[in-house]
Amino acid sequence: MPVTDVITDPENLTLTILADFAAPVERVWAAYADPRQLERFWGPPGWPATFTEFDHTVGGFAQYRLIGPRGEKSSGRWEFTRIEAPTMFEVLDSFVDDDGQPVEGFPAMRMRLEFSPTAEGTRMTGTSHFDSVEALEQVVAMGVIEGTKAAMSQLDAVLQDLRDYAQGKGTRLEVLDDTHVRITRLVGGPRELVWRAHNDPELMRKWLLGPDGWEMTECVIATEPGQTYRNAWAPVGDTAGQAFGFEGEALLVEAPRRMVTTERMQGTDGPTTLNDVSLYEEDGATLITLLVEYPDAATRDMILATGMIDGMEASYARMEDLVLV
């Protein structure tokens, strides 16, 4: 976890976050100075950022929106007041509506980010200044500390070349907390084709099979929010096991980059999970990131114990071999 310390100082009306990265100052600066790179980590998992404006000059503005897995929205705006590349920039940070106007009842703050070299890479010091203790306490109560820690946990992947970060490492599982896990897999193909592989029934029947010895018997896809989907599998020949299937509803569809769906086993009342799939392409390869939300830790452990990750790896490997050639 890059965040090493969080210091709340009501006397000086500041909130300071310290984080360390295994990359030189210039590389970390570049991640903050490029809106496309910022979009990969500025929002916490499940709340990716989209920067709709980015004028990285003194007096310029950057505006972004965060969209949650159920379509929730939050927007912010930076006004750049000082820039000293590659070691520091300062902004006025405000909550805004879709038109860029400050939201009443939400505090603005002055945020200063400093980047200094260390023996291992870079130390980032982020200090936010508030107008009152009440404003500081309000932002803390909104979960800014937890959200920042979660967002910073994504920056390591941005600072590395995507292939260096993920190629050859298979399907990887990260347990984020009691109810969330993050699963990643790099596949060698463009994002548009990977998206199609997830949304074309003919292609899905070729790769989305888990271990060998199974066939997909039902594949009904959802192409827009509110639609339902159904997928089912059955063993072939002497393969042990019972037929099963999953169904759910699409909550968010942003082709070709993100889809959020609910999921539960067919014929049951639950448990239901929330599956948030995002695709990011770099240099002809696509990183698949699946963020799963479980109702509780017991459900998380029960589902992971089924061999889910091994089955996903078999499917993704088949995707590369059969679909992305």
C-alpha positions in Angstrom: 0.0 0.0 0.0 1.7 3.3 -1.1 0.1 5.4 1.6 2.4 5.3 4.6 0.9 7.9 6.9 -2.2 10.2 7.3 -2.0 13.2 9.6 -5.1 15.1 10.6 -4.2 18.4 12.3 -7.3 20.3 13.5 -5.1 23.1 15.1 -3.6 24.0 11.7 -6.7 23.0 9.7 -4.8 20.5 7.5 -5.0 16.9 6.3 -1.7 15.5 5.1 -1.2 12.2 3.3 2.2 10.7 2.7 2.8 8.0 0.0 5.9 6.3 -1.4 6.4 5.0 -4.9 9.1 3.0 -6.5 9.5 5.3 -9.4 11.5 8.5 -10.0 10.0 12.0 -9.4 9.7 12.7 -13.1 7.6 9.6 -13.7 5.2 10.2 -10.8 4.9 13.9 -11.9 3.9 12.7 -15.4 1.1 10.5 -14.0 -0.4 13.6 -12.3 0.1 15.9 -15.3 -1.6 13.7 -17.9 -5.4 13.4 -17.6 -5.5 9.9 -19.2 -3.1 8.6 -16.6 -4.9 10.4 -13.8 -8.1 8.7 -14.8 -6.6 5.3 -14.0 -6.0 6.1 -10.3 -7.6 9.3 -9.1 -10.9 7.7 -8.2 -11.0 4.8 -5.7 -11.8 1.3 -7.0 -15.4 1.3 -8.3 -15.4 5.1 -8.8 -13.1 5.7 -11.8 -12.5 9.3 -12.8 -13.1 10.9 -16.2 -11.4 14.3 -16.8 -13.6 16.4 -19.1 -11.3 19.4 -18.9 -7.6 19.7 -18.2 -5.7 22.9 -18.6 -2.4 22.3 -16.7 -1.3 25.9 -16.4 -1.5 28.5 -13.6 -5.0 29.8 -13.7 -6.2 26.8 -15.7 -8.9 24.4 -14.6 -9.2 20.6 -14.5 -12.7 19.2 -14.1 -13.6 15.5 -13.5 -16.4 13.3 -12.6 -16.5 10.0 -10.7 -19.1 7.4 -11.5 -19.9 4.7 -9.0 -20.9 1.1 -9.8 -24.6 1.9 -9.5 -24.4 5.0 -11.6 -23.8 7.4 -8.6 -22.0 10.6 -9.7 -19.6 13.0 -7.9 -17.7 15.8 -9.7 -14.8 18.0 -8.7 -12.8 20.9 -10.1 -9.2 22.0 -9.6 -8.0 25.6 -10.3 -4.2 25.5 -10.7 -2.7 28.3 -8.6 1.0 27.2 -8.6 3.0 24.8 -10.7 6.7 24.0 -10.3 7.4 20.9 -12.4 8.3 18.3 -11.5 8.3 18.8 -7.8 5.1 20.6 -6.8 1.7 21.9 -7.8 -1.1 23.5 -5.9 -4.8 23.8 -6.6 -8.1 25.0 -5.2 -10.1 21.8 -5.0 -13.9 22.1 -5.1 -17.0 19.9 -5.3 -19.0 21.0 -8.3 -22.2 20.0 -10.2 -22.3 18.9 -13.9 -22.0 22.5 -15.0 -18.9 23.1 -13.0 -20.6 25.3 -10.3 -19.6 24.8 -6.6 -22.0 22.5 -4.7 -23.6 24.3 -1.7 -22.8 22.8 1.6 -19.5 21.1 0.5 -16.2 22.7 1.5 -13.5 23.8 -0.9 -9.9 23.3 0.1 -6.4 24.3 -1.0 -4.5 21.2 -2.0 -0.7 21.1 -2.4 1.1 18.0 -3.8 4.9 17.8 -3.4 7.2 15.2 -4.9 10.6 14.6 -3.5 13.3 11.9 -4.3 14.0 9.0 -1.9 16.4 6.1 -2.0 13.6 3.9 -3.3 11.9 6.4 -5.6 9.5 9.2 -4.7 7.8 10.5 -1.6 4.5 12.3 -2.3 3.3 14.7 0.4 -0.3 15.8 -0.2 -1.5 18.6 2.2 -5.1 19.9 2.1 -5.8 23.2 3.9 -9.4 24.0 5.2 -11.2 27.1 6.2 -12.5 25.6 9.5 -12.4 22.6 11.7 -16.0 21.8 10.6 -14.9 21.6 7.0 -12.0 19.4 7.8 -14.2 17.1 9.9 -16.9 17.0 7.1 -14.4 15.8 4.5 -12.9 13.2 6.8 -16.4 12.0 7.6 -17.1 11.6 3.9 -14.4 9.0 3.7 -11.6 11.0 2.0 -8.9 9.1 3.9 -10.2 5.7 3.0 -10.9 6.8 -0.6 -7.4 8.3 -1.1 -5.7 5.1 0.3 -7.7 3.0 -2.1 -7.0 5.3 -5.1 -3.3 5.4 -4.4 -3.2 1.6 -4.3 -3.9 1.8 -8.1 -1.0 4.1 -8.9 1.7 1.4 -8.9 0.1 -0.1 -12.0 0.1 3.2 -13.8 3.8 4.0 -13.0 5.0 0.8 -14.7 4.7 -0.2 -18.4 1.6 -2.3 -18.6 3.4 -5.3 -20.0 6.0 -5.1 -17.2 3.3 -4.9 -14.6 1.1 -7.8 -15.8 2.4 -9.8 -18.7 3.0 -13.5 -17.9 1.6 -13.1 -14.4 -1.8 -14.8 -15.1 -5.0 -14.0 -13.3 -4.2 -12.2 -10.0 -6.4 -11.7 -7.0 -6.1 -8.9 -4.5 -8.4 -8.9 -1.4 -9.1 -5.2 -0.7 -11.3 -5.6 2.3 -14.1 -7.8 3.8 -16.4 -7.2 0.9 -14.2 -6.3 -2.1 -11.7 -8.1 -4.2 -9.8 -7.0 -7.4 -8.9 -9.5 -10.1 -6.6 -8.5 -13.0 -5.5 -10.3 -16.2 -3.5 -8.9 -19.1 -4.6 -10.3 -22.5 -2.7 -9.7 -25.8 -5.3 -7.9 -27.9 -6.9 -4.5 -28.4 -9.6 -3.3 -26.1 -12.4 -3.3 -28.7 -11.8 -7.0 -29.4 -11.7 -7.9 -25.7 -14.9 -6.0 -25.2 -16.5 -7.9 -28.1 -15.3 -11.2 -26.6 -17.3 -10.3 -23.4 -20.4 -9.3 -25.3 -20.7 -11.6 -28.4 -22.5 -14.8 -27.5 -20.8 -16.7 -30.3 -17.4 -15.7 -29.0 -18.3 -16.2 -25.3 -19.3 -19.8 -26.0 -15.7 -20.4 -27.3 -13.8 -19.1 -24.3 -16.0 -18.5 -21.2 -15.9 -22.2 -20.1 -13.6 -22.4 -17.1 -11.7 -25.7 -16.8 -11.7 -28.1 -19.8 -14.7 -30.5 -20.0 -17.5 -27.9 -19.8 -19.8 -26.3 -22.4 -21.8 -23.1 -22.4 -25.5 -24.1 -22.8 -27.1 -20.7 -22.4 -25.8 -17.2 -23.2 -28.1 -14.2 -23.1 -26.3 -10.9 -22.9 -27.3 -7.5 -21.6 -26.3 -4.6 -23.8 -27.7 -1.7 -21.8 -28.6 -0.8 -18.2 -31.8 -2.4 -17.0 -31.5 -5.5 -19.2 -30.9 -8.9 -17.7 -28.5 -11.6 -18.8 -28.3 -15.4 -18.2 -25.3 -17.7 -18.6 -25.3 -21.5 -18.0 -22.8 -24.4 -18.2 -22.9 -28.2 -18.2 -20.3 -30.9 -18.0 -19.4 -32.7 -21.2 -18.8 -36.5 -21.4 -17.2 -38.0 -18.3 -16.5 -34.6 -16.6 -17.7 -34.6 -13.0 -20.1 -31.9 -11.8 -23.6 -30.5 -12.1 -25.0 -28.0 -14.5 -25.2 -24.5 -13.2 -25.8 -20.9 -14.3 -25.7 -17.3 -13.3 -28.1 -14.4 -14.0 -28.3 -10.7 -13.2 -28.9 -7.2 -14.4 -26.7 -4.7 -16.2 -26.4 -1.5 -14.1 -23.8 0.5 -16.1 -22.6 0.0 -19.7 -19.9 2.2 -21.2 -18.6 0.4 -24.3 -15.8 -0.5 -24.7 -14.3 0.4 -21.3 -16.7 -0.6 -18.5 -19.7 -2.8 -17.5 -21.2 -3.2 -14.1 -23.7 -6.1 -13.4 -25.3 -7.9 -10.5 -24.8 -11.7 -10.4 -26.5 -14.5 -8.6 -26.8 -18.3 -9.2 -29.9 -19.2 -11.2 -32.8 -20.5 -9.3 -31.7 -18.9 -6.0 -32.4 -15.8 -4.0 -28.7 -15.1 -3.5 -26.2 -14.2 -2.5 -25.8 -11.5 -5.1 -22.5 -9.9 -6.0 -21.7 -6.7 -7.9 -19.2 -7.2 -10.7 -17.5 -4.2 -12.1 -15.4 -5.0 -15.2 -13.1 -2.3 -16.8 -10.8 -2.6 -19.8 -7.6 -0.5 -20.3 -5.4 -0.8 -23.4 -1.8 0.1 -23.8 0.6 -0.9 -26.6 -1.8 -3.4 -28.1 -2.5 -5.3 -24.8 -5.6 -4.9 -22.6 -5.7 -5.1 -18.8 -9.0 -6.6 -17.6 -9.8 -5.5 -14.1 -12.8 -7.1 -12.3 -13.8 -5.5 -9.0 -16.2 -7.8 -7.1 -18.4 -6.6 -4.2 -19.7 -9.3 -1.9 -22.4 -8.9 0.8 -20.0 -10.1 3.5 -16.6 -11.7 4.2 -18.2 -15.2 4.6 -19.7 -15.0 1.1 -16.4 -13.8 -0.3 -14.5 -16.7 1.2 -17.1 -19.2 0.1 -17.0 -18.1 -3.5 -13.3 -17.8 -3.7 -12.9 -21.3 -2.3 -14.7 -22.8 -5.3 -11.6 -22.4 -7.5 -13.0 -19.3 -9.2 -9.6 -17.8 -10.0 -8.2 -21.0 -11.6 -11.4 -21.2 -13.7 -11.0 -17.6 -14.8 -7.4 -18.2 -15.7 -8.4 -21.1 -17.9 -11.0 -19.0 -19.6 -8.7 -16.0 -20.2 -6.0 -18.2 -21.6 -8.6 -19.7 -24.0 -9.7 -16.2 -25.0 -6.1 -15.4 -26.1 -5.7 -18.7 -27.9 -9.1 -18.9 -29.6 -10.5 -15.4 -29.9 -7.7 -12.9 -30.0 -5.6 -14.6 -32.7 
